[in-house]
Amino acid sequence: MKSRPGRRNLEIMPCNAAPPPASPWIERRTRSRFQLVFPVIFHWRDGTAHSAVGYCRNIGLGGIFIVTSNCPPIDSEMEIDVVVPAFAPAPSEIVFRHTGRAVRIQTCENLVGFAVAGEFQHDNEVPERVVAGTLGQ
């Protein structure tokens, strides 16, 4: 490797460097996800009503990944309440409702969780409520 004159400790990668290995995962998301961690409460029915708690690891308008020890069955329709804790001077936490379907259960580094494809209820109203100052009321 060569260093450019006038710049110390910078290395130039040769043009014939091998490309990075191909990932075995196929990205199917059509919307961005964000690495945010918030507590969640989720509900589903399989003949019996179930509720459980966990936390989201990433979240976007098209889905959410929840870490929990109580994963629902794949294809379960569910409602998820994402709780954004209050910070002073906010009067209370904000709760976003997400509805969707469990699409996969995954274990990674001793954590178990599941992915949900769906949408936030009233996606188009969220920006209007933020501007009006009524989000969480």
C-alpha positions in Angstrom: 0.0 0.0 0.0 1.2 3.5 -0.8 0.7 6.7 1.2 -0.2 9.9 -0.5 2.4 12.7 -0.2 1.4 15.2 2.5 -1.0 12.9 4.2 0.4 10.7 6.9 -1.1 7.3 7.9 -3.6 7.2 5.0 -3.6 4.1 2.9 -4.9 3.9 -0.7 -6.7 0.8 -1.6 -5.6 -0.6 -5.0 -8.2 -0.6 -7.8 -8.0 -4.3 -8.2 -9.0 -5.0 -4.6 -11.5 -7.8 -4.2 -15.1 -6.8 -3.6 -16.7 -7.6 -0.2 -18.3 -11.0 0.0 -21.9 -11.2 -1.0 -24.4 -11.3 1.9 -26.6 -14.4 2.3 -29.5 -12.0 3.3 -31.9 -10.6 0.8 -33.2 -7.1 1.7 -36.9 -7.1 1.2 -37.7 -3.9 3.1 -39.1 -1.0 1.1 -38.8 1.5 3.9 -35.9 2.6 6.1 -35.4 1.1 9.6 -33.9 3.0 12.5 -31.9 1.6 15.4 -34.1 2.8 18.3 -34.7 1.0 21.6 -38.1 1.5 23.2 -40.3 -0.6 25.4 -43.3 -2.3 23.7 -46.5 -4.1 24.7 -47.9 -6.4 22.1 -51.2 -8.3 21.8 -52.3 -11.2 19.6 -55.0 -13.8 19.4 -54.9 -17.5 18.5 -58.2 -18.4 19.9 -57.1 -16.9 23.2 -56.1 -13.3 23.9 -52.3 -12.9 24.7 -50.3 -9.9 25.8 -46.6 -9.7 26.4 -43.8 -7.1 26.8 -40.4 -6.6 25.1 -38.5 -3.9 23.5 -37.9 -2.9 19.9 -34.4 -3.1 18.4 -35.2 -1.4 15.2 -38.3 0.3 13.9 -39.6 1.8 10.7 -42.9 2.7 9.1 -43.1 -0.7 7.5 -42.2 -2.9 10.4 -40.5 -3.5 13.8 -38.2 -6.1 15.4 -39.1 -7.0 19.0 -36.9 -8.7 21.5 -38.9 -10.8 24.0 -39.0 -14.2 25.6 -42.7 -14.5 24.5 -42.7 -14.7 20.7 -46.1 -15.1 19.0 -46.6 -17.7 16.3 -45.6 -16.8 12.8 -48.4 -15.2 10.8 -50.1 -13.9 14.0 -51.9 -10.7 13.5 -51.1 -8.3 16.3 -51.2 -4.8 17.8 -48.0 -3.3 19.2 -47.8 -0.3 21.5 -44.4 1.4 21.2 -43.8 3.5 24.3 -41.6 6.6 24.0 -40.7 7.6 27.6 -41.3 11.2 28.6 -38.5 13.6 29.2 -39.0 16.9 31.2 -40.9 19.0 30.4 -43.1 16.5 28.5 -46.2 15.6 30.6 -46.3 11.9 29.7 -44.9 9.2 27.4 -46.0 9.0 23.8 -47.5 5.7 22.6 -47.5 4.7 18.9 -49.8 1.9 17.8 -48.4 -0.5 15.2 -50.5 -3.2 13.6 -49.1 -6.1 11.6 -48.2 -9.7 11.2 -45.3 -11.7 12.7 -43.1 -12.7 9.7 -40.1 -14.4 11.4 -38.7 -15.5 14.7 -35.0 -15.0 15.1 -32.3 -15.9 17.7 -29.1 -13.9 17.8 -26.4 -13.7 20.5 -28.6 -15.2 23.2 -31.5 -12.9 22.3 -34.9 -14.1 20.9 -37.2 -11.9 19.0 -39.5 -11.6 16.1 -40.1 -9.3 13.1 -43.4 -7.7 12.3 -44.4 -6.4 8.9 -47.2 -3.8 9.1 -47.8 -0.1 9.6 -48.4 2.5 12.2 -52.0 3.4 12.6 -52.7 6.8 11.0 -49.1 7.2 9.6 -50.3 10.3 7.8 -51.5 12.0 11.0 -48.3 11.7 13.0 -46.4 14.7 11.4 -49.6 16.8 11.7 -49.9 15.9 15.4 -46.2 16.7 16.0 -46.6 20.1 14.4 -49.8 20.8 16.4 -48.2 19.6 19.6 -50.9 17.0 20.3 -48.8 13.8 19.9 -49.3 11.6 22.9 -52.5 13.2 23.9 
